[in-house]
Amino acid sequence: MIKEHIFLIGFMGTGKSTIAACLKKMTGAEVIEMDQEIERQEGMAITQIFAEKGEPFFRSLETALLASMENRPGSIVSCGGGVAMREENVALMKKSGRTVLLTASPETIYLRVKDSKNRPVLNGNMNVEYIQALMEKRRPYYEKAADFLVATDDKTAEEICLEILGLLGEKLVDGIS
């Protein structure tokens, strides 16, 4: 059982969805995939939201979703890559849980996302150099938002999850199986 939300933040391709699923297996907690939840609520894909309504509209949907979680039971939340860019989002996450920053090298991220068509921020810029530049731009925001940092390069999902649960400790998680 999770007493507070565990927010997984980080650049796209760092493993947030994979680690959320693994943490669910280990803790039994509900997983909320922010991008999927927004797609469900809006009835359209993220790429379509970006194209038709713009990135600012999408970012406001992320904030509204985080605000709605305050009174929900503890869950594992896989955040979109840009969630930590807004101070309001960071405040909402800090208020209702702990934030874990997942990291990976630009090369690892490229290998993980290069075949994806659902990365509107990378459309037309699917290369290591662009990924590295965008990661550097976002890094200070991620680090400011993070309670903990966990590198995902060259580790299994299970190793990463055990590291996260060890960092969170008994204050946040009961009954780990």
Secondary structure, DSSP 8 states (H G I E B T S, - for coil): -BSSEEEEE-STTSSHHHHHHHHHHHH---EEEHHHHHHHHHTS-HHHHHHHH-HHHHHHHHHHHHHHTTTS---EEE--TTGGGSHHHHHHHHHHEEEEEEE--HHHHHHHHTT-S--GGGTT--SHHHHHHHHHHHHHHHHHH-SEEEE-TT--HHHHHHHHHHHH-TTTB----
